[in-house]
Amino acid sequence: MNRLDRLTETLDRMHPSGLLYSTYESRLVSELDQANLPRHVAVLADGNRRWARMNAPDQPLVAGYQAGADKLKDFVGWCDDAGIEVVTLWVLSPDNLKRSTDEEVAPLLGVIEQLVTDLAEDGRWPVQAVGDMSLLPPTMVTALERARDRSANNPGMLVNVAIAYGGRHELRDAVRSLLKEEAVKGRTLEEVAQSLEIDQIGGHLYTKGQPDPDLIIRTSGEQRLSGFLMWQSAHSEFYFCEALWPDFRKVDFLRALRSFSQRERRFGR
């Protein structure tokens, strides 16, 4: 980032609703290489709890989760405006469920369920939950399935909401699914082991049939994937942003797209 960009960033954060912000946003849009944008964008929406402690210290942590959910709705709209084909939102991991107390988990699950319902009822996108549904309350699973079915015929960008999602869980479930499929065919474990190909495993992932993520964004300053889309991210580009998720703005998203469009992707070659 050059000196002018740093100055502009500082000023537009001081006046986020002013003319400078709008001008800078327009400039970023004009700098995007429309022929070199990602098909699939995934985001680790991190920093909701820290945001709540800093911005709503007298309120329960669910205030941060709600602010994060509201931002996720904005983010999906930004992706749609940019012509993205698939977006994946990671909102809850198995580790989150283990670390959090019952008093914290129940409100969080409520916010997530409402988020998925709202996205599905928007009418623009097919929406589906991906993850280990066995870790969630049955009533929530029913609501998520209802949202998926209700939005299945929507014509727009596919929205994956990763709930109770962990990369190791996904690989475990993929292998289990593959072995069950092969067992139905009457094949032995030895036969499967001798003929197993990479694409066969990919065909049993939660995101089977979808393009792998081209761009993965993580907020809150953390620079790791934490097991997110472990298999699918082999050739992904990563973009790390210091902002806590509820503070993530459209200009931050546009910067991520600009950064992506300026990179030379080698796909392991």
Secondary structure as the mmCIF struct_conf table of DSSP 4:
data_model
#
loop_
_struct_conf.conf_type_id
_struct_conf.id
_struct_conf.beg_label_comp_id
_struct_conf.beg_label_asym_id
_struct_conf.beg_label_seq_id
_struct_conf.end_label_comp_id
_struct_conf.end_label_asym_id
_struct_conf.end_label_seq_id
HELX_RH_AL_P HELX_RH_AL_P1 ARG A 3 MET A 14
BEND BEND1 HIS A 15 HIS A 15
TURN_TY1_P TURN_TY1_P1 PRO A 16 SER A 17
BEND BEND2 GLY A 18 GLY A 18
HELX_RH_AL_P HELX_RH_AL_P2 LEU A 19 GLU A 31
BEND BEND3 LEU A 32 LEU A 32
HELX_RH_3T_P HELX_RH_3T_P1 GLN A 34 ASN A 36
BEND BEND4 ARG A 39 ARG A 39
STRN STRN1 HIS A 40 LEU A 44
HELX_RH_AL_P HELX_RH_AL_P3 ASN A 48 ASN A 55
TURN_TY1_P TURN_TY1_P2 PRO A 57 ASP A 58
BEND BEND5 GLN A 59 GLN A 59
TURN_TY1_P TURN_TY1_P3 LEU A 61 LEU A 61
HELX_RH_AL_P HELX_RH_AL_P4 VAL A 62 ASP A 81
TURN_TY1_P TURN_TY1_P4 ALA A 82 GLY A 83
BEND BEND6 GLU A 85 GLU A 85
STRN STRN2 VAL A 86 TRP A 90
HELX_RH_AL_P HELX_RH_AL_P5 PRO A 94 ARG A 99
BEND BEND7 SER A 100 SER A 100
HELX_RH_AL_P HELX_RH_AL_P6 ASP A 102 GLU A 121
TURN_TY1_P TURN_TY1_P5 ASP A 122 ASP A 122
BEND BEND8 GLY A 123 TRP A 125
STRN STRN3 VAL A 127 VAL A 130
BEND BEND9 GLY A 131 GLY A 131
HELX_RH_3T_P HELX_RH_3T_P2 MET A 133 LEU A 135
BEND BEND10 LEU A 136 LEU A 136
HELX_RH_AL_P HELX_RH_AL_P7 PRO A 138 SER A 151
TURN_TY1_P TURN_TY1_P6 ALA A 152 ASN A 153
BEND BEND11 GLY A 156 GLY A 156
STRN STRN4 LEU A 158 ALA A 162
BEND BEND12 ALA A 164 ALA A 164
HELX_RH_AL_P HELX_RH_AL_P8 GLY A 167 VAL A 184
TURN_TY1_P TURN_TY1_P7 LYS A 185 GLY A 186
HELX_RH_AL_P HELX_RH_AL_P9 LEU A 189 SER A 195
HELX_RH_AL_P HELX_RH_AL_P10 ILE A 198 GLY A 202
TURN_TY1_P TURN_TY1_P8 GLY A 203 HIS A 204
BEND BEND13 LEU A 205 LEU A 205
TURN_TY1_P TURN_TY1_P9 TYR A 206 GLY A 209
BEND BEND14 GLN A 210 GLN A 210
HELX_LH_PP_P HELX_LH_PP_P1 PRO A 211 PRO A 213
BEND BEND15 ASP A 214 ASP A 214
STRN STRN5 LEU A 215 ARG A 218
TURN_TY1_P TURN_TY1_P10 SER A 220 GLY A 221
TURN_TY1_P TURN_TY1_P11 SER A 226 TRP A 231
HELX_RH_3T_P HELX_RH_3T_P3 GLN A 232 HIS A 235
STRN STRN6 GLU A 237 PHE A 240
BEND BEND16 ALA A 243 ALA A 243
HELX_RH_3T_P HELX_RH_3T_P4 TRP A 245 ASP A 247
HELX_RH_AL_P HELX_RH_AL_P11 LYS A 250 SER A 261
TURN_TY1_P TURN_TY1_P12 GLN A 262 GLN A 262
BEND BEND17 ARG A 263 ARG A 263
TURN_TY1_P TURN_TY1_P13 PHE A 267 GLY A 268
#
